[in-house]
Amino acid sequence: MASLSLTQIRTGNSASGFSLNCRGKVQARPCRVGFRVSASENGNNKASSEPDLSVTVNGLKMANPFVIGSGPPGTNYTVMKKAFDEGWGAVIAKTVSLDAAKVINVTPRYARLRAGANGSALGQIIGWENIELISDRPLETMLKEFKQLKEEYPDRILIASIMEEYNKVAWEELIDRVEQTGVDAIEVNFSCPHGMPERKMGAAVGQDCALLEEVCGWINSKATVPVWAKMTPNITDISQPARVALQSGCKGVAAINTIMSVMGINLNTLRPEPCVEGYSTPGGYSAKAVHPIALGKVMSIAKMMKSEFDMDKYSLSGIGGVETGGDAAEFILLGANTVQVCTGVMMHGYGLVKKLCDELKDFMRKHNFTSIEDFRGASLQYFTTHTDLVQRQQEAIRQRKAIKKGLQSDKDWTGDGFVKESESMVSN
């Protein structure tokens, strides 16, 4: 059996509590602009043999649905430029706030979970924890680099990630200064699971629907570019805050941010990891191990959006454990317009996008899909309740018995063991 081992490393991102406070019914606010969300026009040309990965999301045209997620891969001009040069569809910069002096990071701030025989330190990394805060670089420096990137790459999509304290004036100032750089959209970090919750920042907002409604109202009254709300998974029903964000003017939601976690305890020192001067703090968990959880959260949001909102005007960005084109295809099949990658880039480099595009195209060719819209949300219809699953299986067994009885023979049947197992399960 494979075993798990912990590895602490010294180089970072992300975002406490798990309560949700949704007081009262949220009323929809008037939207400032309506944007269509679709695949490119070329994507609907069935005569084309080459799959078209381009998408248009909230009016933003991207060459492919792959987006650098906010974090270390978008921490400065140099790495964001590299992302554009490698071919990423969009880049979301590391989260900024007005006063970077309040942000003090520690070292080490990452820890890894590996799967390998006998706890081998060489095993595959399946989990990654970070206790890194938002950007500690001066806001003026980040804004200067945003502007430089937009001047050099005017046709590429640059998205600013922002987070502020519970202060309307501060939010408005931050939005104004960020928009002056020419960024194409804003992603609001309502989901960082660690650091500064006492100032009502990050997940402290995303876990309180009343607070979220108020802050989204401030943001969307000021912003003139599309706003995405980044959702926390550290909550019982993620569709509730997602609904509030959309009703309060956001044009899209992104999910998930990292999951609150304790990576583990060093059994030699008895200290938690990552260990800073003998101590640690819970942090955000990411990488491959969170992928199934992320899919479940995205599915929940997508079903809510499909039933309550015009999917042509709102967008969904899937995040969590994406390392292959197949991982991305799963998010798109659940309704995501774009797919963000952060930890995957930290592990595999910016060139990962080429592999993601090639593998996603292979998937599309296999199913004769020519555009992202051909299969976006296609798998949502197959989710139902457990009660319905029981009823469907019982009916299927009855039908199989009837057909089998009519054939008077088992020779034309395959999977008879499954039928017998199903019958036994139902009878018991």
N, C-alpha and C positions, 0 to 999 in steps of 0.2 A: 504494500500500500504506500502511496506517496505521502510524504510528510511535509509540514510547513516550517519554514525557518524565517527569522526576522533579520533584516539587515538595515543598519542605520547608515545614512549617507549625509554628506555635508553640503549639499547645495540646495527656487521655490515658488507656490501660490495657494490662495483661496480666500475662506469666508468665515445662542447655545440653547438649550431647551428644545423641547419637542412639542410644546403646547400650541394649540391653535385657538385664537379667540375671534370668532366671527359673530360680532354682535349686530343683530338687525339685518334687514335686507338691503342689499346694495342696489342702487338705482343706476341705470346706464347714463353715461354722460354723452353729450354730443361729440362726435368725432370731428377733428379739424380737417382731415383729408382722407379720402378713400383710395386705397391702393389695391391693384389687382395682383394676386399671387398666382403665378402660372409658370409652365415650362416655356422655353423660347418658341417662337413661331416655327422654327425649323424642326422642333421636336415633334410636331404633329404630322410631319410628312412621312407617311407610311412607306413611301417608295424608297426612302433613304435606308441603306443597309448598315450604315454606321450609327450606333447609338449616340444621341445628343445629350450630353450631361448638363447643358446650360439651363439656368433657371432665372426667373425674374421674381423677386420676393419683395413685397411692399414697394414696388417700383424700382428696385435695385437689381441691375442685371449682373449676373455672375457666370463665369465660364463653366463652373461646376458647383455642386452643392456643398463642397468641403470648405469648412471655415476654421481658422485657427481660434480655439477657445481662449477666453481671457485667462491670463496666467503668465508664467515665465516665458513661454514662446512669443509673447507680445510685449516684452518688458522694455524694449528700446527701439530706436530707429534701425539699428543694424540688423536685428533679428526679424523685424517686421518687413524690412526690405528683402531679406533673404526669402521670407515666406512668399512674397509677391513674385520674386524671380523664379521660385520653384513651381509656381502655378496654382497656389491656393485660391479658391474662389473669392474669399474674403478674409480679412484679419480683424479680430477683436483684440484691442490693446489691453494690457494689464490695467486693472481698476485704479482709477485716480480719484482723489478728493482734494479739497481746497488747501488743506494744511498737511503736507507730507511730513512735517516735523513731528507730528503726533504718532507717526507710524514707525515703530522700532522693531525690527526683526532680530531673531536670534539664530545662532548656529550651534549644532546642526538643527535643521528644521524639516528634514524628510526622513522617512523610514520605509523600507520595502518588505513585502511579504513574498516569499518564494515557495514554489512547489517543487520538491525534488526528493529523491530517495535519501532516507536517513538525514533529512534536514540539510542537504547539501547547499552551500552558499552559492553554488553555480546553477541552481535550479531556475526555472522560468519565473520571471516576475509576474505575479498575478494580482498583487495589491500594492497600493502606493499611498502612504499617508503624508500629509503636509501640515505644518503649523505656521505657514507663512502668511503674512498679512497682505494687504493691498500694496500698491506701489509706494516705495519710500523715496522715490526720486521727486525733486521739486516739480510742482505742477507746471511752472513756466517752462521747464525743460521738456516735459512730455508734450505740452501744447506746441512748442516749437518744432518738435519732431513730427507731430501729426501733420502740421502745415507743410513741412518739407516733403513728407511722403505723398500728400495729395498733389503737390506741385509736380513731383516726379512721376507719379502714377495716377494721373487724373481720371483714368477710366477703370481703376480698380476700386474695390469696396473696402473702405476703412471704417470700422465701427469703434466708437469710444465706449469703454465701460466705466460707469461712474457710481460712486457711493458717498453719501453724506450723512451728517447727523440730523436729528429731528429738528430742522430749522428751515422754514420756507425760503427765507432770503438767501441762505447758503445754497440750497438746491438751485434756485433761480440763477444765482451768480455762476455756479459751476456749469450749468447748461449753456448759459450765454457765452462763457469763455471757450468752452469746448466746441460749440457750433461755429465760432468765428474762425476756427482752423480749417473748416471745410469738410469735416467728417460727414460720412453719408448717413449714419444712423447712430443711435445711442442704445446701449444695453445697460439696464439698471440692475446693479447687484443687490438683490433683495434676499441673498441666499448664502453668503459667506458664513460657515458654521462656527467659526471661532474668531475671537478678537473683537473688542469694543462693543459688545452687546449692551453695555451699560449706557452707551450714547445713542441707543436705538438705531444701530447701523446693521446692515446685512440681514441675516436671518431673523433678527429681532423684529424687523418690519415684515418680512415675508411670512412669518408665522402668526401675525395678527391682522386679520382681514380689515378691521376698522382702521387701523393705522395705515395699512397698505392702501386702502381706498383714498385716504386723505393725502398721502404722499404722492401717489400716482396722479391725483388731481392737480397738485402743485406742478409736477413735472410736465404733464401733458398740456397744461395751460401755457407753459413757457416754451416748450420745444417746438421747433418747426420742421424737424426731420423725424422719420419713423422711430418709435421707441419700443424696445423689446424689454420685457420683464423677465429676469432670470430667477427661476423658482428653486426653493429649497426642497430636498427630498425628506428632510427631517420633520415630517408632519404626517398626520394620519391620512388626510384626503387632499392630495395636491391639486385636484381640480377646483377646489374652493378658492384658494388665492389666485389661481390662474384665471378663473372667471372674473374675480374682482378686478384684476389688472386690466383685462380686456374691456370690461364695462366702464372702467375709469379712463379709457382713452388710449391705452397701449395698443400698438398695431401687431404685436407678436409676443409670444412667450418662448423662453428657452428652458429646457430641463434635461438633465438635472445638474445642480452643483454637487459638490462633494458631500459624502455621508459622514455624519459625526461618528468618530471611532476612537478606540484605543488600539494602537497597532499590536502591542504585546508587552510582555515583561521579560527582561533578560534574566534567565534562571541562574546565572552565575552571580550577577550583581544585585538581583532583586529589584532593579530599577526599571521604570517604564521607558519605552522607546517612542520617539527620539529623545535622547537623554541630554538635557542642558544643565550642566553643573549639578547633576544628580537628580534632577526633577524633570517633569514633562507636563503636558496639558493635552486634553483631547483635541484631535485635529480632524481634517477632512480626508476621507478615503476615496480613492479613485482607481483607475486601471481596470483590467479585464474582469476582475471579480465583481465589479458593480454593474456590469452590462445587463444582466437579467433584471436587476432592480430598476435600472434606468428605463428599460423597455416597458416594464409594468407601469411606471409613472407616466411615461409619454403616451402609452395607450389610454390611460385614464383621462389625460388632458385632451387627447385627440377625440375621444368619444364625446366628451363634453362640448368641445368646439364644434364638432360636426352637427350636434343636435341643437345648439343654441346660437351659433354665429355663422355668418356668411364666410365660408372658407376661402372665397376669392379675395376677401379683403383683409384677412388676418393670417398670420404665419406661425409656424411651430418649428423650433430648432431643437433637434435631438442631441443629447450629450451623454456620454458614459461608456467607457471601455471600448472605444472604437480603434481597432488596429488593422482591420481588413475591410475590403469592399463589401464583403458579406455582412459584417457588423453594421455598416452604413445602410445597406439595403434593408435590413430589418427595421431600422428607424423609419425609413421612407415608407415601407409597407404599412407602418402603423400611423402614417399621416404626416411625418416630418417633411418640411420643405427643404431644410438644410441640415447638415450634420456637423457638429463641432468636435474638434480633436485638440486636446491639450496634453494630457499625460502621455498619450501615444507619440506625440512629437518629441517630448522630452526623452522618451525611451528609444525612438527609432530615427529621429532626425526629420528635417523639413522635407527631404526627398520622399517621405512616406506618401505624399499626395499622389505621386505618379503611380505607385502600387495601388492605392485606393481607387484611382480613376480606371486603371486597367481592369481591376477585379470587378468593379461595378459594371463596366461595359460588358465583361464576360457574362455576368449574371443577366444583363438585359438581353444580350444575344440569345442566351439559352431559352428565354421566354418570349422572344420576338417583341421586346419592348423597344421603342425607338426614342422615347422621351421619359423624363422623370415622372411626368404627370400620368403616363400610361399605367403606372403601378403604385403611385402614391396613395396610401390609405387602403390598398386592396385587401389587406389582411384583417382590417378592423371588423368586417362582417362576420368573422369566424369566432368572435368572442361572445360568450353568453353566460348565463348563470349555471351553477352546479345542478340546480333542479332541472333546468332545461337539458343539460347533458344526460342526466339519468333518463329522462323521457325519450330523448333521441336514441339512446342506446337500447332501451327496451323496445322501441318501435323497430329499430334495425334488426334486433334479434328475432322479433316476430316475423318480419319480412324474410329473413334468411331461412327460418324454419319452414315457412310456407313454400319458398322456392325449392329448398332442399327436398321437401316432401314430394313436390311435384316432379322433380328429376328422378326420384327413386334411386339415386346413386350419389356417392360422394366423389366419384372420379373427376367430375368437372369442377370441383371446388378446391380453392386454395385458401389457406388461412383458417382451416377448420378448427385448429387448436384455439384460435382467438374466439371463435363462436362459442365453443364449449366453455372456455374460461369466462366469457361474458355471461353465459347462461348461469354458470355457477355463482358469479358475483351478484347477479340480480336476485337469484333464488335465496341467497344468504342474507 
